[in-house]
């Protein structure tokens, strides 16, 4: 007769294989890229809870970009006059971001922010070009000084606006988005 083998090592190995397989399945359940996570914003509490959870998944830069994108969406909701009051603005923002990926929210919000910064930059370039053609009367030092100060202020604002455009484009690129995105997402209708 053959001695009986201990059945425990085989069942232990099988149990370990099942646990390992379960861990692999669970590890693959969520998106591997946190920017592909869907935003949950059906209501204010749900959005706050989602944002708190997302803070652990996103890098500090990504979370900052997300917050800036959400703020830009709020400003857009307010500026197009769809709603007024803080509750209405929050609801409008949530309608836009609910169910979208973090990357889509970044594309929309930062895209709108880029549109504003680029429009400011172009307006400043135009003003500087026009102001460069202005002349003062000979001997009118007060007007000459004012014009010089104005040009200096506009030049500084243009530098800041140009840096802001470059910064936003850099953040878009860091999120795998084109530096000239279409800042549009469909809005859920109530």
C-alpha positions in Angstrom: 0.0 0.0 0.0 1.1 3.5 -0.7 1.2 5.9 2.1 -1.5 8.6 1.9 -0.3 12.0 0.7 -1.3 14.9 2.9 -4.2 16.6 1.1 -3.6 19.9 2.9 -0.7 21.2 0.7 -2.8 20.7 -2.5 -5.8 22.5 -1.1 -3.7 25.2 0.4 -2.1 25.8 -3.1 -5.5 25.8 -4.7 -6.8 28.4 -2.2 -3.7 30.6 -2.8 -4.4 30.4 -6.6 -8.0 31.4 -6.1 -7.0 34.3 -3.9 -4.3 35.4 -6.4 -6.8 35.3 -9.2 -9.4 37.3 -7.2 -6.8 39.9 -6.5 -5.9 40.2 -10.2 -9.5 40.5 -11.1 -10.1 43.2 -8.5 -7.0 45.1 -9.5 -8.4 45.3 -13.0 -11.8 46.5 -12.1 -11.2 50.2 -12.0 -9.6 52.4 -14.7 -5.8 52.2 -14.6 -5.5 55.9 -15.5 -7.3 58.1 -12.9 -8.1 60.6 -15.7 -10.4 57.9 -17.2 -12.5 57.8 -14.0 -16.1 58.9 -14.4 -17.3 61.9 -12.4 -20.3 61.4 -10.2 -22.2 64.6 -9.7 -25.9 63.9 -9.7 -26.2 66.1 -6.6 -24.0 68.3 -4.4 -23.4 65.6 -1.8 -22.5 63.0 -4.4 -20.1 65.3 -6.1 -18.4 66.3 -2.8 -18.0 62.6 -2.0 -16.7 61.8 -5.4 -14.2 64.6 -5.2 -13.0 63.5 -1.8 -12.4 60.0 -3.1 -10.8 61.3 -6.3 -8.3 63.3 -4.2 -6.7 60.0 -3.3 -6.4 58.8 -6.9 -5.3 62.0 -8.7 -1.9 63.6 -8.3 -1.9 67.0 -6.6 -1.4 68.7 -10.1 -4.3 66.7 -11.6 -6.5 67.6 -8.7 -5.6 71.2 -9.0 -6.3 71.1 -12.8 -9.6 69.4 -12.1 -10.6 72.1 -9.6 -9.6 74.9 -12.1 -11.6 73.2 -14.8 -14.7 72.9 -12.6 -14.3 76.6 -11.7 -14.0 77.5 -15.4 -17.2 75.5 -16.0 -19.0 77.4 -13.2 -17.9 80.7 -14.7 -19.1 79.6 -18.2 -22.5 78.5 -16.7 -22.8 81.9 -15.0 -21.6 83.9 -18.0 -24.0 82.4 -20.6 -26.9 83.3 -18.4 -28.4 79.9 -18.2 -28.9 80.3 -14.5 -28.2 82.6 -11.6 -27.5 82.2 -7.9 -25.0 79.8 -6.4 -27.3 76.8 -6.3 -28.3 77.3 -10.0 -24.6 77.6 -11.0 -23.6 74.5 -9.1 -26.5 72.6 -10.6 -25.5 73.7 -14.1 -21.9 72.7 -13.5 -22.9 69.3 -12.2 -25.1 68.7 -15.3 -22.1 69.3 -17.4 -19.6 67.1 -15.5 -21.8 64.3 -14.3 -20.9 61.0 -16.0 -17.9 62.5 -17.9 -14.4 61.3 -17.4 -12.0 63.5 -15.5 -10.1 63.9 -18.8 -13.3 65.2 -20.5 -13.9 67.7 -17.7 -10.3 68.9 -18.0 -10.7 69.3 -21.7 -13.9 71.3 -21.4 -13.0 73.4 -18.4 -9.4 74.1 -19.2 -10.4 74.5 -22.9 -12.8 77.3 -21.9 -10.1 78.8 -19.6 -7.7 78.7 -22.5 -10.2 80.5 -24.7 -10.5 83.3 -22.2 -6.8 83.6 -21.7 -6.1 83.6 -25.4 -8.8 86.1 -26.1 -7.3 88.4 -23.4 -3.8 87.9 -24.9 -5.0 88.8 -28.4 -6.9 91.9 -27.2 -3.8 93.1 -25.4 -1.7 92.6 -28.5 -4.2 94.6 -30.5 -4.2 97.4 -27.9 -0.4 97.5 -27.8 -0.3 97.7 -31.6 -2.8 100.5 -31.7 -1.1 102.4 -28.8 2.2 102.1 -30.4 0.9 104.4 -33.2 -0.3 107.1 -30.8 1.8 110.3 -30.6 1.6 113.1 -28.1 2.1 116.8 -28.8 5.6 118.1 -28.5 6.3 119.2 -25.0 3.2 117.4 -23.5 5.2 115.3 -21.0 2.2 114.5 -18.9 0.5 112.7 -21.9 3.8 111.1 -22.9 4.4 109.8 -19.4 0.8 108.5 -19.2 1.1 106.8 -22.6 4.5 105.2 -21.6 3.0 103.9 -18.3 0.0 102.6 -20.2 2.2 100.7 -22.6 4.3 99.3 -19.7 1.2 98.1 -17.9 -0.2 96.5 -21.1 3.2 94.9 -21.9 3.2 93.4 -18.4 -0.4 92.2 -18.7 0.5 90.7 -22.1 3.4 88.8 -20.6 1.2 87.4 -17.9 -1.5 86.5 -20.3 1.0 84.8 -22.6 2.4 82.8 -19.6 -1.1 81.8 -18.6 -1.9 80.5 -22.1 1.4 78.5 -22.1 0.6 77.2 -18.6 -2.8 76.0 -19.5 -1.5 74.4 -22.7 1.1 72.6 -20.7 -1.5 71.3 -18.2 -3.6 70.1 -21.1 -0.6 68.3 -22.6 0.2 66.8 -19.2 -3.3 65.2 -19.2 -2.8 63.8 -22.7 -5.0 66.4 -24.3 -4.3 68.6 -27.3 -3.0 72.1 -26.6 -5.9 73.6 -28.6 -8.9 71.6 -27.4 -12.5 72.1 -28.3 -13.9 73.4 -25.0 -17.3 71.8 -25.5 -19.2 69.0 -23.7 -22.8 68.4 -24.2 -24.9 69.6 -21.3 -27.4 67.2 -19.7 -30.8 68.6 -19.9 -32.8 68.6 -16.7 
